[in-house]
Amino acid sequence: MTNLLDNKKKRGRPKKEIILVEPKQPEFFISLSCGGNIFEGKGNTILEALRSIPRPLKINSKGLFTISQGNKRKEMLFYPLRLKRVFFPASQPTIAKYFSIGLK
């Protein structure tokens, strides 16, 4: 009878363990040179790095994006219409995927 009671005590939700994770160093660096100004962002993913770039006040010239991950590097030229689209939240995941194609 004691065996049945012991098994019932062990049932239930498992205890949650707290795991401490050290913050990672940013892996991706993105810089945008547009109209003589340089805007930079960094993050653990390309999307985080892209979202950390501050939006320029006025976009009326071409922009050159430089994406780097460790020793991999990619440069892309964007015309004003497409450069404005980079800062729309809905299009950022698609553009981040486009940036990652050349780094692999």
TORDREN-345912 format. One record per residue: x, y, z of N, C-alpha, C in turn. Coordinates in pm, 1 decimal. Layout:
BEGIN
X  Y  Z  X  Y  Z  X  Y  Z $
...
//
This chain:
BEGIN
81.7  -119.5  0.0  0.0  0.0  0.0  86.3  126.2  0.0 $
198.8  118.9  64.1  285.3  236.6  68.5  343.7  268.9  -68.2 $
360.5  165.1  -151.1  410.8  188.3  -285.8  316.2  275.2  -366.2 $
187.5  252.5  -355.2  88.8  332.2  -427.8  88.9  476.6  -381.6 $
105.8  498.3  -252.5  108.2  635.0  -200.5  232.9  709.9  -246.7 $
345.8  639.2  -251.6  468.6  702.9  -297.4  458.2  745.6  -443.6 $
396.9  661.8  -528.5  381.8  695.6  -669.5  290.9  816.8  -688.1 $
186.7  825.7  -607.5  95.5  938.5  -619.7  162.8  1069.0  -580.3 $
252.8  1064.0  -486.6  322.8  1185.3  -444.6  414.6  1237.2  -554.8 $
468.0  1147.1  -636.2  562.5  1186.9  -740.5  491.8  1244.3  -863.2 $
363.1  1218.6  -875.8  290.3  1268.9  -991.4  268.0  1419.3  -978.5 $
230.2  1479.8  -1087.3  203.5  1622.8  -1086.3  296.4  1696.8  -1180.8 $
293.5  1825.7  -1172.6  375.6  1908.2  -1260.2  521.5  1900.2  -1219.0 $
610.0  1889.2  -1315.3  752.2  1890.1  -1280.3  794.4  2029.8  -1235.0 $
892.9  2034.8  -1150.6  943.7  2161.6  -1099.8  1016.5  2235.6  -1211.1 $
999.3  2365.7  -1215.5  1067.8  2447.7  -1314.2  1207.1  2481.0  -1263.0 $
1303.2  2469.7  -1352.0  1440.2  2504.5  -1317.6  1472.6  2639.3  -1381.2 $
1535.7  2724.2  -1307.3  1575.8  2854.6  -1358.4  1716.0  2841.6  -1415.1 $
1729.2  2874.9  -1543.4  1858.4  2867.0  -1610.1  1903.4  3008.7  -1642.0 $
2017.9  3044.8  -1592.1  2072.6  3177.3  -1618.7  2153.3  3172.7  -1747.3 $
2123.9  3264.5  -1836.8  2191.8  3270.8  -1965.4  2270.2  3401.0  -1970.3 $
2395.7  3389.4  -2005.7  2477.8  3509.6  -2019.6  2439.8  3580.5  -2149.2 $
2435.8  3713.6  -2147.7  2402.1  3785.5  -2270.8  2507.9  3762.0  -2378.1 $
2461.0  3740.2  -2500.6  2551.6  3714.1  -2612.3  2607.1  3844.8  -2667.2 $
2723.2  3835.0  -2725.5  2778.1  3948.6  -2797.7  2700.2  3961.7  -2928.3 $
2672.3  4084.0  -2972.9  2599.1  4100.2  -3099.0  2676.2  4036.1  -3214.2 $
2604.3  3957.8  -3294.2  2668.3  3887.8  -3404.8  2665.5  3967.5  -3534.6 $
2557.1  4042.1  -3555.9  2538.6  4111.1  -3682.9  2553.9  4261.9  -3665.3 $
2624.9  4324.0  -3757.4  2641.1  4468.5  -3760.1  2593.1  4518.3  -3895.7 $
2508.2  4619.7  -3893.3  2456.9  4679.3  -4016.6  2484.2  4828.5  -4012.6 $
2539.5  4880.7  -4118.9  2558.4  5025.1  -4127.9  2495.5  5073.9  -4258.3 $
2436.3  5190.2  -4251.2  2371.7  5252.4  -4366.3  2435.1  5388.0  -4387.7 $
2493.6  5407.5  -4505.0  2545.4  5539.8  -4538.9  2450.8  5601.2  -4640.8 $
2391.2  5712.3  -4599.9  2287.6  5774.6  -4681.9  2299.4  5926.2  -4668.1 $
2320.7  5994.1  -4777.3  2326.7  6140.0  -4775.9  2440.0  6195.1  -4691.6 $
2552.5  6128.1  -4686.9  2667.4  6175.9  -4610.3  2662.1  6139.8  -4462.5 $
2554.4  6076.2  -4416.7  2543.2  6032.7  -4276.8  2557.5  5881.6  -4269.4 $
2606.6  5834.2  -4155.4  2620.7  5690.5  -4133.6  2535.8  5651.8  -4013.6 $
2446.7  5554.4  -4034.5  2360.3  5502.4  -3928.1  2400.0  5357.5  -3904.5 $
2416.8  5319.1  -3777.3  2463.1  5184.2  -3745.5  2367.2  5113.5  -3651.7 $
2362.5  4982.0  -3663.0  2281.6  4899.8  -3574.9  2348.7  4765.6  -3554.4 $
2320.7  4703.2  -3441.2  2377.7  4571.4  -3414.6  2277.1  4489.2  -3335.9 $
2288.1  4356.9  -3348.8  2196.1  4268.0  -3279.7  2235.9  4122.9  -3296.7 $
2166.7  4035.3  -3224.6  2195.7  3892.3  -3232.3  2142.7  3830.7  -3361.5 $
2041.4  3891.1  -3421.6  1990.4  3846.2  -3550.9  1993.0  3964.7  -3646.7 $
1977.7  3935.2  -3773.9  1977.4  4043.3  -3873.4  1857.4  4134.4  -3851.4 $
1743.9  4075.6  -3815.2  1623.0  4155.4  -3793.5  1639.8  4251.0  -3675.5 $
1701.2  4204.7  -3566.3  1726.6  4292.7  -3451.8  1821.4  4405.5  -3490.3 $
1924.3  4373.2  -3567.2  2019.5  4475.3  -3610.5  1952.2  4576.7  -3702.2 $
1864.7  4528.7  -3789.8  1793.8  4617.9  -3881.7  1699.3  4710.9  -3806.7 $
1631.0  4657.3  -3706.1  1538.4  4739.3  -3628.7  1608.8  4836.7  -3535.3 $
1736.1  4813.0  -3505.0  1807.5  4903.8  -3415.5  1866.8  5024.4  -3488.7 $
1857.4  5026.0  -3621.5  1906.8  5141.7  -3698.2  1806.0  5255.0  -3684.0 $
1850.8  5375.0  -3644.3  1756.8  5487.4  -3638.3  1717.4  5531.0  -3779.7 $
1590.8  5569.5  -3795.0  1542.0  5610.3  -3926.6  1591.4  5750.8  -3959.6 $
1647.5  5770.6  -4080.2  1688.3  5905.7  -4120.9  1565.2  5997.0  -4132.3 $
1585.3  6125.5  -4109.0  1474.0  6219.7  -4114.4  1415.4  6229.6  -4255.0 $
1501.9  6238.4  -4353.0  1454.9  6251.9  -4490.4  1539.1  6160.9  -4580.0 $
1471.6  6080.7  -4659.1  1542.7  5990.1  -4749.8  1517.6  6037.7  -4891.7 $
1619.7  6095.7  -4953.4  1605.3  6142.2  -5090.4  1728.1  6109.6  -5175.0 $
1811.6  6019.6  -5127.0  1928.1  5978.2  -5204.0  1949.0  5828.5  -5185.8 $
2040.2  5772.6  -5263.1  2070.6  5630.3  -5253.5  2132.4  5599.6  -5117.2 $
2120.8  5475.0  -5077.1  2180.6  5430.9  -4951.7  2260.6  5303.8  -4972.8 $
2371.4  5292.2  -4903.8  2456.6  5174.8  -4913.7  2453.7  5102.1  -4780.4 $
2401.0  4979.7  -4780.5  2397.7  4897.1  -4660.7  2521.8  4809.7  -4657.3 $
2584.6  4799.6  -4542.3  2695.1  4707.7  -4521.3  2655.9  4615.3  -4407.3 $
2645.2  4486.2  -4436.3  2606.0  4386.6  -4337.5  2726.5  4298.5  -4310.8 $
2758.9  4276.5  -4182.2  2872.0  4190.3  -4151.2  2838.0  4098.3  -4035.4 $
2889.4  3977.0  -4046.6  2877.5  3876.0  -3942.9  3012.9  3809.0  -3931.0 $
3086.8  3844.0  -3826.7  3222.0  3790.2  -3812.3  3308.6  3837.4  -3927.8 $
3360.0  3743.0  -4006.9  3445.4  3781.9  -4120.2  3367.6  3787.5  -4251.8 $
3238.9  3753.0  -4251.1  3155.2  3762.6  -4371.0  3104.0  3905.4  -4383.6 $
3097.0  3953.3  -4508.2  3056.1  4091.9  -4530.3  2981.1  4103.0  -4662.5 $
2879.1  4187.1  -4664.2  2799.4  4207.1  -4785.4  2761.2  4353.7  -4795.7 $
2769.8  4409.4  -4915.1  2729.5  4548.2  -4939.7  2618.2  4548.8  -5042.9 $
2517.0  4630.9  -5017.0  2402.9  4639.7  -5107.4  2363.0  4785.2  -5126.8 $
2332.8  4821.1  -5250.5  2290.5  4956.3  -5284.0  2137.7  4959.2  -5296.1 $
2075.2  5056.7  -5231.3  1930.2  5071.8  -5235.8  1896.0  5209.6  -5290.2 $
1800.7  5214.6  -5381.6  1751.2  5341.9  -5432.5  1647.8  5398.3  -5335.4 $
1616.0  5528.2  -5343.4  1532.1  5592.5  -5240.5  1398.7  5524.3  -5211.9 $
1326.8  5479.8  -5314.2  1196.6  5417.9  -5290.9  1210.0  5290.0  -5208.9 $
1306.9  5209.2  -5242.7  1327.4  5083.6  -5169.2  1388.5  5109.8  -5032.6 $
1469.2  5212.3  -5021.2  1531.0  5247.5  -4893.1  1425.7  5291.8  -4792.2 $
1323.1  5361.2  -4838.6  1213.6  5400.7  -4749.3  1140.4  5277.7  -4697.5 $
1126.3  5176.3  -4781.5  1056.6  5054.3  -4744.3  1129.4  4974.6  -4637.3 $
1259.4  4992.8  -4626.3  1338.7  4920.8  -4525.8  1291.9  4955.1  -4385.2 $
1240.8  5073.6  -4365.1  1202.4  5118.8  -4231.8  1055.0  5095.1  -4200.1 $
979.6  5031.0  -4290.3  842.0  4991.5  -4259.7  846.0  4860.2  -4181.3 $
779.5  4853.1  -4064.5  787.2  4732.1  -3982.4  737.1  4605.2  -4052.2 $
638.8  4618.1  -4140.8  584.0  4499.9  -4207.1  681.5  4438.8  -4307.4 $
768.0  4520.1  -4366.9  858.8  4468.8  -4469.3  996.0  4431.3  -4413.5 $
1023.4  4460.9  -4287.6  1156.1  4433.5  -4231.7  1192.9  4284.7  -4228.1 $
1101.6  4192.6  -4191.5  1142.7  4050.8  -4194.4  1182.4  4002.4  -4333.7 $
1113.2  4048.9  -4437.0  1146.3  4009.6  -4573.4  1282.1  4064.1  -4614.6 $
1309.1  4187.3  -4580.4  1436.7  4249.2  -4615.3  1550.3  4184.9  -4536.3 $
1525.2  4147.7  -4410.5  1627.2  4079.7  -4330.3  1663.3  3945.3  -4392.7 $
1564.6  3875.8  -4444.4  1590.2  3748.4  -4512.6  1672.2  3771.6  -4638.7 $
1642.5  3878.8  -4710.2  1716.5  3915.0  -4830.9  1862.6  3947.3  -4797.9 $
1885.1  4013.3  -4685.0  2021.6  4044.2  -4642.1  2098.9  3916.2  -4608.7 $
2030.7  3819.2  -4548.9  2100.6  3698.6  -4503.0  2140.7  3606.0  -4616.8 $
2082.9  3623.1  -4734.4  2113.5  3533.4  -4846.2  2262.0  3541.0  -4884.4 $
2318.9  3656.0  -4888.2  2457.5  3670.9  -4930.2  2558.6  3633.8  -4823.7 $
2515.1  3623.7  -4698.7  2609.5  3592.5  -4591.1  2633.7  3443.0  -4574.5 $
2548.7  3359.7  -4633.8  2564.2  3214.4  -4614.7  2657.1  3154.3  -4714.4 $
//
